[in-house]
Amino acid sequence: MSNTKISKDRFASLNDATKLVHGGTIRSEFGETSESLFLTSGYIYDSAESAEARFKGDEDGYIYSRFMNPTIKMFEERMIALEGAEDARATATGMAAVSASVLSYLNAGDHIVSAKALFGSCRYVVETLLPRFGVETTLVDGSDIDAWKAAMKPNTKAVFFETPTNPALELVDMQAVADIAHEAGALVIVDNVFATPYFQKPMEFGADVVCYSATKHIDGQGRCLGGVVLGKQDYIDDYLHDFMRQTGPSISPFNAWVMLKGLETLPLRIEKAASNARKVADFLSEHQKVKRAIYPGREDHPQHELAKRQMKGFGTMVAFEIDGTKEDAFNFMNKLEIISISNNLGDTKSLITHPTTTTHQRLEEEERLELSITPSLIRLSVGIEDSEDLLNDIAEALK
Ligand SMILES: *Cc1c(COP(=O)(O)O)cnc(C)c1O
């Protein structure tokens, strides 16, 4: 087994797009160009002595794919290079990543502060699951810095948020929240799915742990579920590693291979999708049947200045309100021909969602309105189709 010819120092100086093609490669003695898929659950030892040494930790080498596999390792290493993290563990899904990030770290009697505006299952984990195990949860408006300050307690051990949020694309000031959390001795965990690791690097703004659903932009072609948690070496060694090893929310080597190869084209795909998203947002904001279009890259986004500070690109998601009722929103969605109705996002295909009746159905109406989720709000995950064709599809359906 050998790595690529690129030296460590040279690699560190490379830009993201290059790291995403070459990072983490472990090449076998066959010299393959494309990374190998090691579809194996276990490993053979040369001798009983070697098995003993590996279990004791005295000898390097693979033991069992629940916690180590060469293909999964390549995916983790490539993510580490992109994120600028010290270490990472890949997981079966994005929700396995989020759950592992908090369950591995928190104990009964601890307190977590989280933004209210979360992906539905993330909100279940912090609001419903953690309290069942004696972890106290406080939910705050993520954009209200004073609310974060006021929520801190002596037993606050972690804060959790997404930015931009799903689906209303509100931003959280990462550095400001991280400063408050660190002063209270709390770990800062960010779900960075909406922004993508290419456009936003939460660790540069104080995040300690970053979680992804790789199902979204990292695969980016709607094929496999996967996730990853990235953090500092001591967090991974002291908390996450044993949790993953002993409870087993591991990714399949096949899915890790799909994600690994997905990373190679991530910059191309999301640059194109973000450029399309900007055009779609501009088009919608001028349309008389649209009440408002929300995109962090537009100057009329209330937190555009913050977006410019913490994002290198403004993402592939657009939200907008049809000037009308839920029925008008449904009619519009049903008339689309190129853009498909789906709850997924981050795909090469443009996908449209009605949050009130799908992803956020579980919330009370009052809770939805708090998050700006009105019956006429629509979330659009913009794909890599030709922008003119997308605009035509939207224009026709708005008629
Ligand atoms: C999709 C998503 C998740 C969950 O990921 P899965 O891979 O579906 O388990 C978590 N957070 C955000 C923001 C997401 O969009």
The ligand as a Tripos MOL2 file, in Angstrom:
@<TRIPOS>MOLECULE
LIG
   15    15     1     0     0
SMALL
NO_CHARGES

@<TRIPOS>ATOM
      1 C1        -30.5760   15.5730    5.3830 C.3       1 LIG1
      2 C2        -30.0830   16.2900    6.5580 C.ar      1 LIG1
      3 C3        -29.7370   15.5940    7.7140 C.ar      1 LIG1
      4 C4        -29.8970   14.0930    7.8360 C.3       1 LIG1
      5 O1        -29.1560   13.3890    6.9060 O.3       1 LIG1
      6 P1        -29.5240   11.8910    6.4180 P.3       1 LIG1
      7 O2        -28.3620   11.5040    5.5890 O.co2     1 LIG1
      8 O3        -30.8080   11.9810    5.6710 O.co2     1 LIG1
      9 O4        -29.6740   11.0600    7.6500 O.co2     1 LIG1
     10 C5        -29.2820   16.3190    8.7990 C.ar      1 LIG1
     11 N1        -29.1730   17.6750    8.7400 N.ar      1 LIG1
     12 C6        -29.4940   18.3740    7.6350 C.ar      1 LIG1
     13 C7        -29.3590   19.8540    7.6410 C.3       1 LIG1
     14 C8        -29.9620   17.7100    6.5090 C.ar      1 LIG1
     15 O5        -30.2880   18.4100    5.4130 O.3       1 LIG1
@<TRIPOS>BOND
     1     1     2 1
     2     2     3 ar
     3     2    14 ar
     4     3     4 1
     5     3    10 ar
     6     4     5 1
     7     5     6 1
     8     6     7 2
     9     6     8 1
    10     6     9 1
    11    10    11 ar
    12    11    12 ar
    13    12    13 1
    14    12    14 ar
    15    14    15 1
@<TRIPOS>SUBSTRUCTURE
     1 LIG1         1 GROUP 0 **** ****
